[in-house]
Amino acid sequence: MPVIFITDAFLFLLVMMVIAYTLYARQHAHLRVPWHDVAQRPLAMSAAIILVVYVVVGLLDSMHFHPRLEATATHDAIYSSEVVSVLDLMLEDLYQNTERTYSAPLASHAFSKEMLDLPDGKQIRDYPRLIYGGAHLDDPAVERGADIAKHILVGLAYGLVISLVVSSVILFLLSRAHQLSFKQTWHKAWHNNFVVSWTAIIITLNFIILLACSIYSLAQHYHVFGTDKVGQDVLYQAIKSVRTGLVIGTLTTLVMLPFAIMMGLMAGYFRGWIDDVIQYLYTTLNSIPGVLLIAASILLLQVYISNHANDFNSPEQRADLRLLFLCIILGITSWTGLCRLLRAETLKLREIEYVQAAKAFGVSHFGIMLRHLLPNVMHIVMISIVIDFSGLVLAEAVLSYMNIGVDPGMNSWGNMINSARLEMAREPIVWWSLVAAFIFMFVLVLAANLFSDAVRDAFDPRLRH
């Protein structure tokens, strides 16, 4: 039985908006040419492929449903009250193979000593074997290193086959599209003679496939990033946190853009008392500490949820509402910077001849802002969107670390860091939750920053060659 959360609907709506924008940009040269410039940059295309992988993971984790339990001749199908996603089905082994408590990455024994019963009835204090991690080994102390290397090589072998197939399919489709031979297509792609930097795309895809196959091969027999305090696989938590990071980065932008664009254009175009009111509004909002405003809003939401607990069918629904509310608060507090930039640009554009001519011909104010001003400030909007995305992902981690972010029961990199900080004083240190969250968040933010640099260089008229 499908379940649609509010953030799921908004996330797919945003994907459809991106597709619509892509179709629109293909028909307009002033948008198509800058994106062709972005597509010719190898580093930008590598970053784009990484972002696409994160988006696919997030979308798979946004397809929720109640799993069916059973069906009889006298009763209809019975569905579980648990809410799972398509990604949970794909990661079922990681989700179900839980240990008792902490275990280090690729370990075969628990992290802490326990009292163990020997066959002769005696008890000793030692590290117990894990239930799933390395359970297939007879003597982990001797066999573990060679077994890990074997699974990595097996994963690389499967990944190499998949990479060759994917690369061949891409080159075959390119050869059919450009009516070239396979050899000519490979030669042009290698020398980057296409509009798109296919060499960077293929190399990045192959690297991701090889890495994913190696991790998958290891994850069948080990906990690649270890387990947390309750024995849940840390790799599973890190992958599940991708959706939270994407929702924070994208839905906040969706909330921010209408305020920033409308207020910025109105302030710069009308000037006078409208400009004064809008300036006063965003100056006042900037004077309020954002952390305090977010904390107060989250506390109000928690009080509302506590007083109306019967309105929510599941803990996942409550966590989703809190995530949506956090996106709204972040959007309300982060539109002021873009609004100020658009106001300054509009003040300059309103004095240009074609705007004055439109006024003389009696074009309405709304028509002038929509037809003449908005298209000429879209490069600023595009640059701000891609640059602010990485900052919002990092903001979620900081807010969750301060216990005013997403729901503690929701998987997020901020919650992983927050729970890991409590174990940093242990001896020895439980470090793998922190490292796993850092790696996944670092790769996403780095890819977003590299892609945003290319978009800025392509869309900024002052930097365009």
N, C-alpha and C positions, 0 to 999 in steps of 0.2 A: 504494500500500500504506500503510494508516494506521500512524502511530507515536504511541504514547501515552507521554509523559513523566510522571514522578511529579507534577510541579507542574501539568501539564495536568489530570490527574485530580482533584487537590485543588481546582484553580480552578473546574472545572465542578461539583464537589461543593458548593463554597461557594455557587455560583449557585443550585443546587437548594435549599440550606438557606435562602437568602434568599427564594426563591419559596414554600417551605413556611411560613416565618415570616409572609410577607404574607398567605397564606390563613388562617393561624391568627389573625393580628391582626384581620382583617376580621370574625371571629366573636366577638370579645371587645371590649366597649366601652372598657375601661380602656386598651387599646392602640390601638383605632381612633380615639378622640377626639383624642389627641395627634398622631397622624399626619395627621388632618384639619387640625389647626392648622398643621402644617408645610406641608401642601399649599396653604393659603390665603396663604402668604407669597410674594410675587413673587420676591424675591431668592433664597429657598431653592429655588424651582422652577427658576430660571435656573441655579443651581449644580448642581441635580440633573440637568438635561439635559446639562450639560458632563461630569459624572461618568459618565452613561450612555454618552456618545460614547467616552470613554476606555475604559470597560468593554467596549464592542463591539469596539473596536480590539484590546484585549487578548485577547478571546475568539477573534477571527479569527486572531490570531497564535499561539493555543494549539491550533489544529487542524493538527497536523503529519502529514506523510506522505512516502513515497519516491516521487518522480515516475517514471512509466513511461517507459522509453526506446523499446522497440520490441517487436513481437510477430511471430513468423513461423509458418509452417504446421507446422513440425517442433518448435518450441520454444514454451513458454509465454511470457507477457509477462516482459520483463527490466526490473528496476527499478534506478534509480540508487541509489548509496550515500549520496547527498546527502539531507539532511533539510530540507524546506521547509515553509512554512505557507500557509494560504489567503491571508493578508495578503501574502505574497511574490508570489503570483500576481497580486494586485490592484495591487501596486507593482512589477511586473516591469520596466517601463521605468526606474524609478529604480534598481532593483537592477542591471540589466545595463549601463546607460549610465555607465560609469566612465571617468574621465580618467586621465592619467598621474600627476598630483600635485595640489597645491593649486590652487584657482580661487576667486575671490571670488564672493559672491552675485550672480546674474544677469549674470555676466561672459561675455564671448565669447572672451577670451584667458586664458592661464595666468597664475598669480600671479607666477612667477619667470621671468627672462630665460634663454634658451637659445641655443645656436648653431644658426642656421637656414641651410639651403642655398638660395640663390637660383637661378632658372632659368638664369642665365648662368654658374653654377658658383662664384660667390663665396659667402662666408659672412659673416653678420652676427649680432650678438647682439641679440635682440629677444624680445618676448613672443609665443610661438606661439599659433596658433588652437586652440581646444578641439575635441575630436573630436565632441562632441554639443552642448554649450552654445553657442547662437547660431550653429550650423553652417549654418543656412539663410540667413543674411545674407550679402550680397555685400560690403557696406561697413559693418561694425559701428559704426564711429565716427560714421557719419551716421544709420544706420537703427535702431540698437538702442533708443533712447529711444522712438521712435514705435511700434516693434514691441512693446515691453513694454506700453505703454499700450493697444495694440490687443488684445493677448491678455487683459489685465485686463478690458477692456470686454466682450470675448466671453465670458469666464468669468462676469462679472456678469450678462450677458444670459441665459445658460443657468441660472445660479443663481436669477435672478428667476422664470423660468418654473417651475423645480422648486419654489421656495418657494410660489408661488401654488397649485400643485397640492397640495402637502403641507398648506398651510393650509386649502384648500377641503375636502380629505378629512377633516381633523380636525373642522372645523365641521359637515360633513355627518354624521359619525358622532355628534357631540354632539346635533345636531338630531333624529336618529333615536332616540337613547337617551332624550332628555327630551321627545320628541313636540312639538317646537317647529318653527316655520318657520326657514329659513336666516337671515333677517334678524333674527328675535328671538334666535336663538342667538348671532349675531355681536354684537348689542347687549348681551346678558347677559355674554358673554365679555369684551367691551371694558370693561365696568363692574365686572368681577371679582365677578359675582353667583353663580358656581358654587362648588361645594365646593373645586375645584382652581383655581388661578390659571392658567387657560389662556392668558391674554394674555401672561404672561411666558414660558410654554412656547413659544408660537408665535413670539414675537419672537426668542427665543434660538435656536430652530431655524432661522429664516430667516437670522439673522446667520451661524450656523455653515455653512449651505448656501452662502450667497454667498461666504463666505471660502474654503470648501473648493473651490468651482468656480473661483474666481479662481486659487488656488494650483495646482489641477490643470491649468488652461489654460496657466499659465506653465511648469509642470514638464514639459510636453510638448516644450519647446524650450530651456529653461534649467535650470540648477541653482539653485533658489530660495534655498537657504542655502549655496551653494557646495559645494566638495568638500574632503575631508581629505587627509592626506599621501599616501595610496595611491590617491587619485582617486575614492573612494566618495562618493556623494551624502550630504550631511549631513542633509537633510530625511528621507531614508530611515532613517538611523541614529536620528534623534530619534523618528520614529514607531515604529520597532521597539523602542525603549527603553520604550515605554508598558507593555508586558507585564511587564517586569522590575519597574517601579515598582509596578504593581498586585499582583504576586505578593508582593513584600516587604511591602506594606501590608496585604494580606488574609490570606495564609497565616500570617504572624506573629501576627495576631489570633486565627486559628483555633487556633494552638498555645497562646497565652497564656490564652484564656478558661477552659478546663477547670481549669487550675491556680488561677487567680484566684478563680473562683466557688466551687470546692470548698473550697479552703483558707480563703477569707474567711468563708463560711457556717459551716464547722466551728469556726473560731476564735471567732467571735462567739456561736455557739449553745451549744457545750459548755463553753467557758471552761476554767478549771482547767489541768491539765497539757497538754491538747491545745492550748489557746491559747498556752501558754508555748513549746511545741515549734515551732508554726507561726511565732510571732513571732521566735524564735531563727533559724529557717530563713531567713525573708525579710530579717531584719536582717543576717545573715551574707552573704547573696547581694548585698545592697546595698553591703556593705563592699568587695566585689571590684570593681576598676575594669572597667567593661564592655568597654572597648576592648581591654584586655589579655586578657580571657577570650575575646573573639571572635577576636582574632589567634591565640591559642594553639589554639583549636578549628579554625580554618581551616588552620593549618599542619599539624595532625594529620591533617586530611582530605586535604591534598595529599600527605602521606607515604603514606597508605593508597592513594590513587589511583595513585601512582607504583609502589607495590609490587604492585598488582593491575591493571595496565593492560589485561590480557587480558579482564577482566570487563566492560569497557565497549566497546560496538560503535562509538561515534563520539565526536568531540570535543563534540558537542552534548549527549550523554548525561552526559559528565563535568561540563560546565558546569551542566547542570540539577541534578545531584546537589549540586554546591557551592552553588547557589542555594537548594535545599531545606534544606541543612545550615545556611546562614546564617539562614534564616527560623526554624529550630528554635532556634538559639542566641539570636537576638533575642527570640523568644518566651519562652525560659526566663529571660532577664535582664530582661524588661519586665513581668512579671505582678505584681510586688510592689506597685506603686502602687495598682492596682485592688483587690488583695487587702486592703490596709490600709483602703481606703474601705469595702469590703463588710463587713469585720470591725466597723468602727465602727457602721455602719448596723444590722447584725444584733444587736449588743449592745443597741441601743435597741428593736428590734422584738421581741426575745424576751420583753420584759417587758410587752408589750401584751396586753390582755384576751383577744383571740381565740386567741393562742398559748397562754396559760395554760389557756384552756378546752379546747383541743385536747389538751394534756397530761393534763388531768383526765379526759377521755373515753378516754384510752388510745391515742391516735394515736401511731404510731411516730415516732422521731426523723427518720427519712428522709422520712416522709410530711409532717411539719411543715415541714421545710426545703424540700421540693419544692412543696407546696401553699400554704403560707402565707408563707414567707420569700422564696423566689426571685422570685415575681411582684412583690413589693414592693421589690425592689432592682434590677429590670430597668431602671428609668430611669437608674440609675447606670451599669449595664453599657452601655446604648445610648449614653450621653453619652461614656463612655470610649472606646468603639470608634471613633466618628466623629472624636473629637479626636486619638486616638493615630495614626490613619491617616496624617495629613499629617506627623507627626513621624517615622514610620517611613520614608516616602518620602524625606524629607530625610536620614535616617540612612544610607540606602543610598548616597546621593551622597557623604556624608562618608567612609564606610568605603571606597568604591571609590577615592576620592581618596587615601586612605592605603594603597592596594594590599592591603587585607584584606577587600574586599567581594566582589562577584560575580566570576566568571571574566573575565580580561582579554579573552577572545575573544567574550564575550557583549555584545550591545548594551545599554547602560544609560547613563542621564544621568551617573552618577558616572564611568564610564569615559570618556565624552566630555569631561567637565571635567578629568579627570586627564590625558588626552592633550593637551587644549588648553593646559594650564598650561605644558607644555614649549615651546610656541610663542609665549608671551606676550613673550618677550625678543627676538623677531625684529624686524627693521625693514624694512618696515612690519609691524605686528602681524597675526597670523592670529587674528581675533577671532570668526569666525562660528560655530565649533563650540561655543564657550562660550555665545554668545548664544542659539543654537538650543536647547541643553540647558536654559538658564535660562528661556526662554519656555515651553517645554512643561512643565517642572517647576513653574514659578510658577503657570501656569493651573490645573494639577491641585491643587496645595496650596491656592491661594486658593479654588477651588470647594469643596474639602473643608472648609476652615475656615468658609466662609459657611454651608454646609449643616449643619455641626456646631453652629454658634451657634443655628440655628433648632431643631435637635433638642434642644439643651440647654434652650432656653426653653420648648419644648412638653412635655418629659418631666419637668422638675424641678418638683415640686409647689410649691416656694416661689416660683417665677417664673410659675406658671400663673395666669391671670386667671380 
